[in-house]
């Protein structure tokens, strides 16, 4: 019998499941769509029962091609900042306020007044502001647990509630440096009894509930593990494992994550740190990226121009592409204008100059992290739509001066499965 490890990713549009063996090989996958959350202005929420039903459906779907009786451990990731309140039995007494729900503006102002600048709990979409909002709606008497999306799904699987992980808890005010709930939460009158026990991602929560195991075709010996956020699970999926390993997401914006042996907090530049066992995932985001490219070329035009690029021959153009004025990192300047002139007549040269400009910003960003105390960059693993452009990969390798590769796996469910397998981050 080959032991299997199951990762569950509860995302925005669906739930994905991934089963791997002890050699990290994917044995089976399944995906179940979720209906869109309810939206009313800044309020965006969803019935938690939808998450649970989709999770059950995804597990049963994967069971049609994989023998679930071999599953040894299960880990769940969910969207960062999504929060609900439950009663003592784990039954929801609030909807799930989604990661992008921003109704709690007044509560965010209260947090800002007392929380340190480096706390991950700032902003109306942070879980702490949502908790304060929910406590003000009259359900405080019923509430027994404040849980994140991944916490609640893991709790349903184990029939044990009140546990979270160090990544999800960050936006609820948890201090990852001291590994504790900070004293300043008392100034906000946050009931300590509501706050979950915070575990290291991958640590055992407990065995699966026998009734759930029977319903889903899982063994009663399966262990449910503390999970993580979807973003951290996607990082784990790339198999980046050593300080200096980095992951760049080439999407609408440029998002960088670097594995470090120490935390870095630079709130003014949006630089933050997630704890990964005894290491840290240091992150920052620039406004450059695919959105800046789309300001000049359609996706179809870029696809047509790509084969004509000459990555080994620099254009000499000194661009800082932005979709509109304003930058967060590596330059913190809300008025920074895009620099995309002079524009050559040749579209190929202009397109390559834009790609070189984004790569140069990427290099500046990793150097800024180094200046803040992060390890020297050793390799970059690429994810996102732009990672599929081989010419851009070659340009970035030339400019960054380190190996640049494309991730074989980027699915958060695979990262959660790795977390289940290894019992913690790499």
C-alpha positions in Angstrom: 0.0 0.0 0.0 1.3 3.4 -1.0 0.5 6.2 1.5 -1.2 9.2 -0.1 -1.4 12.8 1.0 -4.4 15.1 0.2 -4.3 18.8 -0.3 -7.5 20.9 -0.5 -7.5 24.4 -1.9 -10.6 26.5 -1.1 -10.3 29.2 -3.7 -12.4 32.1 -5.0 -14.1 30.3 -7.8 -13.9 26.7 -6.7 -12.4 24.0 -4.5 -9.5 21.9 -5.9 -8.2 18.6 -4.5 -4.8 17.0 -5.1 -3.5 13.6 -4.0 0.2 12.9 -4.1 2.3 10.0 -3.0 5.4 10.0 -0.8 7.6 10.9 -3.7 5.6 14.1 -4.4 4.1 12.6 -7.5 0.5 13.7 -8.4 -1.8 10.7 -8.3 -5.1 12.5 -8.9 -6.8 15.9 -9.0 -10.3 17.1 -8.9 -12.0 20.5 -9.1 -15.5 21.7 -8.1 -16.8 25.1 -9.0 -18.2 27.5 -6.4 -21.0 30.1 -7.1 -19.9 33.7 -6.9 -20.1 35.3 -3.4 -22.9 37.7 -2.6 -21.8 41.3 -3.2 -23.5 44.5 -1.9 -21.1 47.4 -2.4 -18.0 46.8 -0.2 -19.7 43.8 1.5 -18.7 40.5 -0.1 -19.7 37.3 1.7 -20.6 33.7 1.1 -22.4 30.9 3.0 -19.7 28.7 4.5 -21.9 25.6 3.8 -21.1 26.1 0.1 -17.4 25.7 0.9 -18.0 22.5 2.8 -20.3 21.0 0.1 -17.7 21.8 -2.6 -14.9 20.3 -0.5 -16.9 17.1 0.0 -17.7 17.0 -3.7 -14.0 17.5 -4.7 -12.9 14.7 -2.3 -15.5 12.3 -3.6 -14.6 13.2 -7.2 -10.9 12.4 -6.6 -12.0 9.2 -5.0 -13.4 8.0 -8.3 -9.8 7.6 -9.6 -7.8 7.3 -6.5 -8.2 4.8 -3.6 -8.9 7.3 -0.7 -8.3 4.5 1.8 -4.6 5.1 1.4 -4.8 8.8 2.5 -2.6 9.4 5.6 -2.8 13.2 6.1 -4.9 16.1 4.8 -4.1 19.8 4.7 -6.4 22.7 3.7 -5.5 26.1 2.4 -8.0 29.0 2.0 -8.2 32.6 0.9 -6.3 34.9 3.2 -8.4 37.1 5.4 -11.7 35.2 4.9 -13.4 35.0 8.3 -16.5 33.6 10.0 -17.8 33.2 13.5 -19.2 29.8 14.8 -20.9 28.5 17.8 -19.3 26.0 20.2 -20.3 23.1 17.9 -18.6 24.7 14.9 -21.9 25.8 13.3 -21.6 29.2 11.5 -23.4 32.0 13.2 -22.2 34.5 10.5 -21.6 34.4 6.8 -18.1 34.0 5.6 -16.7 37.6 5.1 -14.6 37.1 2.0 -10.9 38.1 1.6 -11.9 41.2 -0.4 -14.8 42.2 1.8 -14.0 45.9 2.7 -17.1 47.0 4.7 -15.2 47.2 8.0 -13.7 50.7 7.5 -14.6 52.1 10.9 -13.1 49.0 12.5 -10.0 49.3 10.5 -9.5 52.8 11.8 -9.7 51.4 15.3 -7.1 48.8 14.5 -4.8 51.5 12.9 -4.9 53.5 16.1 -3.4 50.7 18.3 -1.7 48.2 16.0 2.0 48.4 15.2 2.7 49.5 11.7 4.3 46.2 10.8 1.2 44.2 11.9 -0.5 42.2 9.1 -3.9 43.2 10.6 -4.2 46.6 9.0 -7.0 47.5 6.5 -10.7 46.9 6.2 -10.2 43.6 4.4 -8.0 42.2 7.2 -9.5 39.5 9.4 -9.2 41.6 12.5 -11.4 44.4 11.2 -13.9 41.8 10.1 -14.0 40.2 13.5 -14.6 43.6 15.2 -17.4 44.3 12.6 -19.1 40.9 13.3 -18.9 41.4 17.1 -20.8 44.6 16.6 -23.7 42.9 14.8 -25.3 41.4 17.8 -24.1 37.8 17.4 -21.4 38.1 20.1 -23.4 35.9 22.6 -23.6 33.0 20.1 -20.0 33.2 18.9 -17.5 30.7 20.3 -14.8 30.7 17.6 -13.4 33.1 15.1 -12.1 31.0 12.3 -10.6 31.5 8.9 -11.9 29.6 5.8 -9.2 27.0 6.0 -9.6 26.6 9.7 -13.3 25.9 9.5 -13.0 23.3 6.7 -10.2 21.5 8.7 -12.4 21.8 11.7 -15.3 20.1 9.9 -13.0 17.3 8.7 -11.7 16.7 12.2 -14.9 17.8 14.2 -12.5 19.8 16.2 -12.7 23.6 16.1 -10.6 26.4 17.4 -7.3 25.8 15.6 -5.6 28.0 13.0 -2.1 28.3 11.5 0.6 31.0 11.6 -0.1 32.2 8.1 -3.9 32.6 8.2 -3.7 34.1 11.7 -1.4 37.0 10.5 -4.3 39.2 9.4 -6.2 38.5 12.6 -3.4 40.3 14.6 -1.2 37.3 15.4 2.5 38.2 16.0 4.6 35.7 14.1 7.9 36.9 15.7 6.8 36.3 19.3 4.4 33.5 18.2 1.6 34.9 20.3 -1.5 37.0 20.3 -0.3 40.5 21.2 -1.4 42.6 24.2 -2.6 45.5 22.1 -5.6 43.4 21.1 -6.9 44.1 24.6 -7.3 47.8 23.7 -9.8 46.7 21.0 -11.6 44.5 23.5 -11.1 41.4 21.4 -12.3 38.4 23.5 -9.3 36.1 23.9 -11.6 33.1 24.1 -12.7 33.6 20.5 -9.1 33.6 19.1 -7.9 30.3 17.7 -5.0 28.2 18.9 -2.3 28.9 16.4 -0.3 26.0 15.1 2.7 25.7 12.7 1.4 24.9 9.2 1.4 21.2 8.7 1.1 20.4 12.4 -1.4 17.7 13.4 -4.9 19.0 14.5 -6.2 15.5 15.1 -7.7 12.4 13.4 -10.6 12.8 10.9 -14.1 12.6 12.4 -15.2 9.0 11.9 -18.6 10.0 10.5 -16.9 12.3 7.9 -14.5 9.6 7.0 -17.3 7.1 6.3 -19.2 9.7 4.2 -16.2 10.6 2.1 -14.6 7.2 1.8 -11.5 8.2 3.8 -9.8 6.1 6.5 -10.5 6.8 10.2 -6.7 6.9 10.6 -6.3 10.0 8.4 -4.8 13.0 10.2 -6.1 16.5 9.6 -3.2 19.1 9.6 -3.1 22.8 10.2 -3.2 24.5 6.8 -2.1 27.8 5.3 -3.2 30.6 3.0 -3.7 30.1 -0.7 -0.7 32.4 -1.5 1.7 30.5 0.8 0.4 27.2 -0.6 1.2 28.3 -4.1 4.7 29.2 -3.0 5.2 25.8 -1.4 3.9 24.2 -4.6 7.0 25.6 -6.5 9.3 23.6 -4.2 11.4 26.7 -3.4 13.2 25.4 -0.3 16.4 27.4 0.5 17.1 31.0 1.7 17.6 33.0 -1.4 15.1 31.0 -3.5 12.4 33.4 -4.8 9.2 33.2 -6.7 8.1 35.9 -9.0 4.4 36.0 -10.1 4.1 37.7 -13.5 0.5 38.6 -13.5 -1.3 41.9 -13.8 1.2 43.1 -11.2 4.6 41.9 -10.3 4.6 40.0 -6.9 7.8 38.8 -5.4 8.3 36.3 -2.6 11.8 35.4 -1.2 12.6 32.7 1.3 14.6 34.2 4.1 16.2 33.2 7.4 14.8 36.3 9.1 11.6 38.4 8.9 11.5 41.7 7.2 8.8 44.4 7.8 8.8 47.6 5.8 5.2 48.8 6.0 5.8 51.9 3.9 6.9 49.8 1.0 4.3 47.0 1.5 7.0 44.5 2.5 5.7 41.8 4.8 6.8 38.4 6.1 4.9 35.1 6.6 6.5 32.6 9.0 7.3 29.2 7.4 8.5 27.0 10.3 11.9 28.4 11.2 12.2 30.5 8.0 10.3 33.4 6.6 8.6 34.2 3.3 9.4 37.9 2.6 7.1 39.5 0.0 6.5 42.7 -1.9 4.5 43.9 -4.9 5.1 46.4 -7.6 2.5 48.0 -9.8 4.4 47.1 -12.9 3.6 43.9 -14.7 1.1 42.6 -17.3 -1.2 45.6 -16.7 1.5 47.9 -17.8 2.1 45.9 -21.0 -1.6 45.9 -21.8 -1.6 49.7 -21.8 0.4 49.4 -25.0 -0.4 46.0 -26.7 -3.2 43.5 -26.7 -2.5 40.0 -25.6 -2.8 38.8 -29.2 -0.3 41.4 -30.4 2.2 40.5 -27.7 1.9 36.8 -28.7 2.7 37.8 -32.3 5.7 39.9 -31.4 7.3 37.4 -29.0 8.9 35.1 -31.6 10.7 38.2 -33.0 12.3 39.2 -29.7 16.1 39.0 -29.4 16.7 38.4 -25.6 20.5 38.3 -25.9 20.6 41.8 -27.5 19.6 44.6 -25.1 17.6 47.5 -26.5 19.3 50.1 -24.4 15.9 51.5 -23.5 15.5 52.6 -19.9 11.9 52.1 -19.1 9.9 51.9 -15.8 6.5 50.6 -17.2 3.4 51.4 -15.1 -0.2 51.2 -16.0 -0.8 54.6 -14.4 1.1 56.9 -12.1 2.0 55.5 -8.7 4.3 52.8 -7.3 4.5 50.8 -4.1 7.7 48.8 -4.3 10.7 48.9 -4.9 10.0 52.7 -5.2 7.4 54.0 -2.7 6.0 57.0 -4.6 2.2 57.4 -5.2 2.9 59.9 -7.9 5.7 58.1 -9.8 4.9 58.5 -13.5 5.4 55.7 -16.0 8.7 56.0 -17.9 8.1 54.5 -21.4 9.8 57.0 -23.7 11.4 57.4 -26.2 9.2 55.0 -28.1 10.9 53.4 -31.1 9.0 53.0 -34.4 9.6 49.3 -34.3 7.0 47.5 -32.2 9.3 44.6 -31.5 12.0 46.8 -30.1 9.4 48.7 -28.0 7.9 45.5 -26.6 11.3 44.1 -25.7 12.1 47.4 -24.0 9.0 47.1 -21.9 9.9 43.5 -20.9 13.4 44.6 -20.1 12.0 47.5 -18.0 9.8 45.2 -15.9 12.7 42.8 -15.5 14.8 45.8 -14.3 12.1 46.7 -11.7 12.2 43.0 -10.6 15.9 43.3 -10.1 15.6 46.5 -8.1 12.9 44.9 -6.0 15.1 41.9 -5.1 18.0 44.3 -4.4 15.7 46.4 -2.1 14.8 43.2 -0.2 18.6 42.5 0.1 19.2 46.0 1.4 16.5 45.4 4.0 18.3 42.3 5.3 17.0 39.5 3.0 19.4 36.8 1.7 21.2 37.3 -1.6 19.0 36.1 -4.5 20.1 32.7 -5.7 17.3 31.6 -8.1 13.9 32.8 -9.3 11.0 30.5 -10.0 8.4 32.1 -12.2 4.6 31.7 -12.0 1.7 33.5 -13.6 0.8 34.2 -17.2 4.0 36.0 -18.1 6.0 32.9 -17.0 4.9 31.2 -20.3 6.9 33.6 -22.4 10.3 32.0 -23.0 11.9 35.2 -24.4 10.9 37.1 -21.3 12.4 34.3 -19.1 15.7 34.7 -21.1 15.6 38.5 -20.7 15.0 38.2 -16.9 17.9 35.7 -16.6 20.2 38.2 -18.3 19.1 41.1 -16.2 18.8 39.3 -12.8 22.0 37.4 -13.2 20.7 34.2 -11.5 18.9 31.1 -12.9 15.3 31.8 -13.8 13.0 28.8 -14.3 9.3 28.2 -14.7 7.5 26.3 -11.9 6.4 22.8 -12.8 3.6 23.0 -10.3 1.8 26.2 -9.1 -1.6 24.8 -7.9 -2.2 25.7 -4.3 -3.8 22.3 -3.8 -0.5 20.7 -4.6 1.2 23.0 -2.1 -1.3 21.9 0.5 -0.6 18.3 -0.3 3.1 18.9 0.2 2.3 20.4 3.5 0.4 17.3 4.4 3.2 15.1 3.3 6.1 16.8 5.1 4.1 17.9 8.1 5.3 21.5 7.7 7.0 23.9 5.3 10.3 23.0 3.6 
